């Protein structure tokens, strides 16, 4: 990744609160539609906020892929 990327640590800090609110609103609906959900892959996961929310709903196998600075891989 080039150093002039828009996806730097500040980018992830700026979107963190909105991502948490979105994940907290959407994941319960997904979990209710897919009872027994065992795994989630999140492409473009950033810092893993959505994966953390799925973990709260008992999903055991979580995989996040992202290549941005501050991202979880």
Phi, psi and omega in degrees: 000137181285156183287344180266019180294146175286346184266068179257183182301322179297321177304310182294323176297319183293329183262357186302309183298315179296321178296319178298315180296317180297313181298318180295331180276324188268319185302319177302324178292317178298316180298324180287330178282335183235067181300141181082013179305126186249338183212151179219135171245129180241107177273126185080041190285349182060234182272003175090019183301315181293322178297321177299321180292319177297324178299323178299335180263018172087007177288125186266324182259110182235132178225125177242138179232123177200154183238013179278159175295134181084001181275157174266140180237000000 
